[in-house]
Amino acid sequence: MDIRAAQPAQVGQDESTELLEELARSYEEIHLLHGLAGALEDDIEHRHIFSRIVTCLKELIPVEKAAVWVLHAQSNEYSCVLEWEEGQASAKLECLPSPEGIEAELCAMGVRVIRRAQTFRGPLESFLIRISEAIGLPTVVAPLVSKSKLVGLLVVKLASTAETLDSSRLRLVEAAARQTRVSMQLDFLIRELRESERLKKEVEIARQIQRGLLPEIIPKSKAFEVFASCITAARVGGDYYDLFCGKPGQLSLLIADVAGHNIASALIAMSFRTTFRFYLAQDLDHGRLFESLNEALVAELSKSGTFLSAFYGTYDELTRLFRYVNAGHNPPVLWKEAEKRFERLEHADLLIGILPGQTFSAAEVRIDPGDVLILYTDGIVEAENQNGELFGLERLEAAVRKNVTRRPREMYHYILKEMYLFQDEQFNKDDVTLIVLRATNIS
């Protein structure tokens, strides 16, 4: 036999064997990925998906246990959120502190096999040993990386009799880690979506309750015309207003603004409305009414770290006197038709909720036929344009001056139109509430 002639044949046979082995390894990886894709397609429960991932992996390498550890950036510790054993995945609450400065090393280390504790030195190796010993050596540890950022670790316990894993088997663990990370992100997004939907429902309920507290009927009289409305910056807000005829021949106006425009602000506004109605029924003078309101709400407002401004006034149809009390609210503007000028009602006391024992005093002003009173919240005067300029009180007065002969509803819409044109498509950062009162001749 010619040995020289046999050598090329032997080399060709070896190459074919290596090619077949590589194809087999590729098939195993494709088979694993196919199984993992099926897990993601059939189920959205993270615990079930993780169980499927490890079960698929167990068909190809000797897996006894597996665990997912998640990094919590705020506490700088890892917690074991899932553990798989005997075909079942369960939640765990174990925690391990993360050594300083190892995240970058973990992110870049690739798949690491951990067999004996004495082999390793340094913070990274010591941490890998600790996290592996939680489920037992030997293990394979794979980082869970998203957009170059470490989010956790997949730790797989191998059978004690397992042989050294070659690169193809390590790639299978790496593929399982990628699918575990995808499953975690999917679970996180689903939880966020569910929480968002729950919050949307709660906000919608709060919005409906808040809108239901606003007056449905606008008071009418031969002595005046009035209109009011509120536009919230969010679905709920901290603005509140009320219009009602408390006594015959008397119109009552109330406007309030709780700091902020969220659910907490809306709840405080609701509490203010309930408390106001309670003390209003006791027929207190304007100043005493606000003193009682302040005492009732100061503890609640201090606890929540907020405060509110409020303005309350009553207009007498016969005397044409408007008696009011102001708790730190924006000064209303009064157009005096006979004198063709504006008068700002500057009389004011402290905000409600600042100090216990605060005193409030009332003031009076005449509102004659043709005069126009504007009550507003700071969402109007603090509306900004693209240059950061404020709409301001002067522009509000200019808008009123142009429309003093219009009816309150028309004047209200014109003022808002002027504000929106000034903003030039900028969104409102605050709630906007406006009350327009115009005194008329009774005859």
C-alpha positions in Angstrom: 0.0 0.0 0.0 1.3 3.4 -0.9 1.3 5.5 2.3 1.8 8.7 0.4 -1.3 8.1 -1.6 -3.4 7.4 1.5 -2.5 10.6 3.3 -4.6 13.0 1.2 -7.6 10.7 1.6 -7.1 10.7 5.3 -6.9 14.5 5.4 -10.1 14.8 3.4 -11.9 12.4 5.7 -10.8 14.5 8.8 -12.0 17.7 7.1 -15.4 16.1 6.4 -15.7 14.9 10.0 -15.0 18.4 11.3 -17.5 19.9 8.9 -20.2 17.4 10.0 -19.4 18.2 13.6 -19.7 21.9 12.9 -23.0 21.4 11.1 -24.3 19.4 14.0 -23.3 22.1 16.5 -25.0 24.7 14.2 -28.1 22.5 14.1 -28.2 22.3 17.9 -27.9 26.1 18.1 -30.7 26.6 15.5 -32.8 24.0 17.3 -32.4 25.8 20.6 -33.2 29.2 19.1 -36.3 27.7 17.4 -37.5 26.4 20.7 -36.8 29.7 22.5 -38.6 31.6 19.7 -41.6 29.3 20.3 -41.5 30.1 24.0 -41.6 33.8 23.4 -44.4 33.3 20.9 -46.7 31.0 23.0 -46.4 32.8 26.4 -45.9 36.2 27.8 -45.4 35.2 31.4 -41.7 35.7 32.2 -41.5 32.8 34.7 -43.0 30.4 32.1 -40.8 31.6 29.3 -37.7 31.2 31.5 -38.7 27.7 32.3 -39.0 26.9 28.6 -35.6 28.5 27.9 -33.8 26.4 30.4 -35.7 23.2 29.4 -34.6 23.7 25.8 -31.1 24.3 27.0 -31.1 21.2 29.1 -31.7 19.1 26.0 -28.3 20.1 24.7 -26.1 20.5 27.8 -26.3 18.9 31.3 -28.3 21.6 33.2 -29.4 20.9 36.8 -30.4 24.4 38.0 -30.5 27.9 36.6 -31.1 31.4 38.1 -31.6 35.0 36.9 -30.0 37.7 38.9 -31.0 41.3 38.2 -28.9 44.4 39.0 -30.7 47.2 40.9 -28.7 50.4 40.2 -30.1 52.4 43.1 -29.2 49.9 45.8 -26.2 48.5 43.9 -27.1 44.9 44.6 -28.2 41.9 42.7 -31.3 40.0 43.5 -32.2 36.5 42.3 -35.6 37.0 40.7 -36.1 33.6 39.2 -34.7 30.1 39.9 -35.3 26.9 37.8 -35.1 23.4 39.0 -36.8 20.1 38.0 -38.6 21.8 35.2 -40.2 24.5 37.3 -39.3 28.2 37.6 -40.1 30.0 40.8 -39.6 33.5 42.2 -36.7 34.1 44.7 -35.8 37.1 46.9 -32.1 36.4 47.6 -29.8 39.5 47.4 -26.1 40.0 47.0 -24.2 43.3 47.1 -22.3 44.3 44.0 -18.6 45.1 44.4 -17.7 48.6 43.2 -16.6 48.9 39.5 -17.2 45.4 38.2 -20.2 46.1 35.9 -18.0 46.9 32.9 -16.0 43.7 33.5 -19.1 41.6 33.8 -20.6 43.2 30.7 -17.4 42.4 28.6 -16.5 39.0 30.1 -18.7 36.9 27.8 -19.7 33.4 29.0 -17.6 32.2 31.9 -17.4 28.7 33.4 -16.9 28.6 37.2 -15.6 25.2 38.6 -13.4 25.7 41.6 -13.4 28.6 44.1 -9.7 28.5 44.7 -8.9 29.1 41.0 -10.1 32.8 41.2 -8.8 36.0 42.7 -9.9 39.6 42.7 -13.4 41.3 43.2 -14.9 40.0 39.9 -13.8 36.4 40.5 -14.9 36.5 44.1 -18.3 37.8 43.1 -18.8 35.2 40.4 -17.9 32.5 43.0 -20.5 33.9 45.5 -23.3 34.1 42.9 -22.5 30.6 41.6 -22.4 29.0 45.0 -26.0 30.3 45.5 -27.1 27.4 43.3 -24.0 25.2 43.4 -20.8 24.7 41.4 -19.9 24.1 38.6 -21.7 26.8 36.8 -21.8 28.8 33.6 -22.4 32.6 34.0 -23.5 34.7 31.1 -24.1 38.5 31.3 -27.5 39.9 30.3 -26.6 43.0 28.2 -29.0 45.5 26.7 -27.6 48.4 24.6 -24.1 47.9 26.1 -25.6 48.1 29.6 -25.5 45.2 32.1 -29.0 44.4 33.4 -28.4 41.1 35.1 -26.8 37.6 34.9 -27.9 34.1 33.8 -26.3 31.5 36.1 -26.6 27.9 34.9 -25.6 25.0 37.2 -24.1 22.1 35.4 -24.1 18.4 36.5 -21.1 17.6 38.5 -20.1 15.0 36.0 -20.3 17.4 33.1 -17.3 17.5 30.8 -15.7 20.8 29.8 -18.0 22.7 27.5 -16.6 23.6 24.1 -17.1 26.9 22.4 -20.3 25.7 20.6 -21.9 24.7 23.9 -21.0 28.1 25.4 -22.6 29.8 22.4 -25.8 27.9 23.3 -25.7 29.4 26.9 -25.1 32.8 25.3 -28.1 32.4 23.1 -30.2 31.4 26.1 -29.0 34.5 27.9 -30.0 36.7 25.0 -33.5 35.2 25.0 -33.7 35.5 28.8 -32.9 39.2 28.5 -35.5 39.7 25.7 -38.1 37.9 28.0 -37.2 40.2 30.9 -37.6 43.3 28.8 -40.9 42.0 27.4 -42.1 41.3 31.0 -41.0 44.8 32.1 -42.8 46.5 29.1 -46.0 44.5 29.8 -45.9 45.4 33.5 -45.4 49.1 32.5 -48.3 48.9 30.0 -50.6 47.3 32.6 -49.6 49.9 35.2 -50.1 52.7 32.7 -53.6 51.4 31.8 -54.4 51.2 35.5 -53.3 54.7 36.1 -55.2 56.0 33.0 -58.4 54.5 34.4 -57.8 56.0 37.8 -57.0 59.4 36.3 -60.1 59.2 34.1 -62.2 58.5 37.2 -60.6 61.4 39.0 -61.2 63.7 36.0 -64.9 62.7 35.8 -65.3 63.3 39.6 -63.5 66.7 39.4 -65.5 67.8 36.4 -68.7 66.7 38.2 -67.8 69.1 41.0 -67.8 72.2 38.7 -71.1 74.1 38.4 -73.4 72.7 35.6 -75.7 75.7 35.7 -74.6 79.2 35.1 -76.5 81.7 37.4 -78.7 84.1 35.5 -80.0 87.6 36.5 -81.2 90.8 35.0 -78.4 92.5 37.1 -75.5 90.6 35.6 -74.1 88.1 33.1 -71.4 85.6 34.0 -69.5 82.8 32.4 -66.6 80.6 33.6 -64.7 77.5 32.5 -61.5 75.6 33.3 -58.9 74.0 31.0 -56.5 71.6 32.8 -52.9 71.2 31.6 -53.2 67.4 32.3 -56.3 65.2 32.5 -56.8 66.4 36.1 -55.6 69.6 37.7 -55.5 71.8 40.7 -57.8 74.6 39.6 -61.3 74.9 40.9 -64.1 77.4 40.5 -67.8 77.8 41.5 -70.7 80.1 40.7 -73.9 80.1 42.7 -76.6 82.2 44.1 -76.3 81.6 47.8 -78.9 84.1 48.9 -81.7 85.9 47.0 -80.3 88.7 44.9 -76.7 87.7 45.6 -74.1 86.0 43.3 -71.2 84.1 44.8 -67.9 83.6 42.9 -65.1 81.3 44.0 -61.8 80.5 42.3 -58.9 78.5 43.7 -55.6 77.2 42.5 -53.7 74.3 44.2 -50.0 74.2 43.4 -49.3 71.6 40.7 -51.6 69.9 38.1 -51.7 66.2 39.0 -53.9 63.7 40.8 -52.7 65.0 44.2 -53.6 68.6 43.3 -57.0 67.5 42.1 -57.7 65.6 45.3 -56.7 68.6 47.4 -59.0 70.8 45.2 -61.8 68.4 45.9 -61.1 68.5 49.6 -61.1 72.3 49.5 -64.4 72.3 47.7 -66.0 70.0 50.3 -64.6 72.0 53.3 -65.6 75.3 51.7 -69.2 74.1 51.3 -69.3 72.9 54.9 -68.2 76.3 56.4 -70.3 78.3 53.8 -73.4 76.6 55.3 -72.6 78.2 58.7 -73.2 81.7 57.3 -69.8 83.1 58.3 -68.4 86.4 57.2 -65.9 86.2 54.3 -62.9 86.7 56.5 -64.1 84.2 59.2 -65.0 81.7 56.4 -61.4 81.7 55.1 -59.9 81.5 58.6 -62.0 78.4 59.2 -60.9 76.9 55.9 -57.3 77.6 56.7 -57.5 75.9 60.1 -59.3 72.9 58.6 -56.8 72.4 55.7 -53.4 73.6 57.1 -52.4 70.2 58.5 -53.4 68.4 55.3 -51.6 70.9 53.1 -48.5 71.0 55.2 -48.3 67.2 55.2 -48.5 67.1 51.4 -46.0 70.0 51.1 -48.3 72.2 49.1 -50.6 75.2 49.4 -53.5 76.9 47.6 -54.6 80.3 46.7 -58.3 81.2 46.7 -60.6 84.2 46.0 -64.2 84.4 47.2 -66.6 87.2 46.5 -70.3 88.0 46.7 -72.1 90.5 44.4 -75.3 92.2 45.7 -77.6 93.0 42.9 -79.3 95.9 44.7 -76.4 97.7 46.3 -74.0 96.8 43.5 -71.3 96.1 46.1 -68.9 93.3 45.6 -67.5 92.0 49.0 -64.5 89.7 48.7 -61.6 87.9 50.5 -58.4 86.9 48.9 -56.0 84.3 50.1 -52.9 84.9 48.0 -54.7 84.6 44.7 -54.0 86.6 41.5 -55.5 90.1 41.9 -58.8 90.3 39.8 -59.0 93.1 37.3 -62.1 95.3 37.2 -63.0 97.4 34.1 -64.7 100.6 35.2 -66.8 101.5 32.2 -67.7 105.1 33.3 -64.0 105.9 33.8 -62.6 103.8 31.0 -59.9 102.3 33.2 -58.9 99.2 35.0 -58.8 98.7 38.8 -56.9 95.8 40.2 -58.3 94.4 43.4 -54.9 94.2 45.3 -56.3 93.5 48.8 -55.0 90.1 49.8 -53.8 87.9 52.7 -51.6 84.9 52.9 -52.2 81.7 51.0 -54.3 78.9 52.6 -52.1 76.3 54.3 -49.1 78.4 55.1 -49.7 79.2 58.8 -52.2 78.0 61.4 -54.1 80.8 63.1 -53.8 83.1 60.0 -56.4 85.9 59.9 -58.2 87.0 56.8 -60.1 90.3 56.2 -62.7 91.3 53.6 -62.8 94.3 51.3 -65.5 95.9 49.1 -65.7 97.5 45.7 -68.6 98.8 43.5 -69.4 97.0 40.3 -71.8 99.2 38.3 -73.7 98.4 35.1 -71.2 98.1 32.2 -68.3 97.2 34.5 -66.5 93.9 33.9 -64.8 91.8 36.6 -62.2 89.2 35.5 -61.1 86.4 37.9 -58.3 84.1 36.7 -55.6 81.6 37.7 -51.9 82.1 36.9 -52.1 79.7 34.0 -53.3 82.7 31.9 -50.8 85.4 32.9 -47.9 82.9 33.1 -48.6 81.4 29.6 -45.3 81.5 27.7 -44.5 81.9 24.0 -41.5 80.3 22.2 -39.2 83.2 23.4 -40.1 82.5 27.0 -42.1 85.7 27.4 -45.2 85.7 29.6 -48.7 86.6 28.5 -48.9 88.8 31.5 -51.6 91.0 33.2 -51.2 93.8 30.7 -52.1 91.6 27.7 -55.0 90.2 29.6 -56.3 93.7 30.3 -55.8 94.7 26.7 -57.9 91.7 25.5 -60.6 92.7 28.0 -60.5 96.4 26.9 -61.1 95.4 23.2 -64.2 93.3 24.2 -65.9 95.1 27.1 -69.2 95.4 25.2 -69.3 91.6 24.4 -71.2 89.1 26.5 -69.1 87.2 29.1 -69.0 83.9 27.1 -67.8 85.7 24.0 -65.2 87.7 26.0 -64.0 84.4 27.6 -63.3 82.8 24.2 -61.7 85.9 22.9 -59.3 86.1 25.8 -58.3 82.5 25.3 -57.8 83.1 21.6 -55.5 85.9 22.4 -53.5 83.7 24.8 -53.2 80.9 22.3 -52.1 83.2 19.5 -49.5 84.6 21.9 -48.2 81.1 22.8 -47.8 80.3 19.1 -48.6 76.5 19.5 -46.8 76.2 22.8 -48.6 73.8 25.2 -50.1 75.1 28.4 -47.8 74.3 31.4 -50.5 75.1 33.9 -54.3 74.9 34.3 -56.2 77.8 32.9 -59.4 79.0 34.7 -61.3 82.2 33.9 -64.5 83.8 35.3 -66.0 86.8 33.5 -68.7 88.9 35.3 -70.4 91.8 33.5 -72.9 94.0 35.4 -76.0 95.0 33.5 -78.9 97.4 33.9 -81.9 95.7 35.5 -84.4 97.7 33.3 
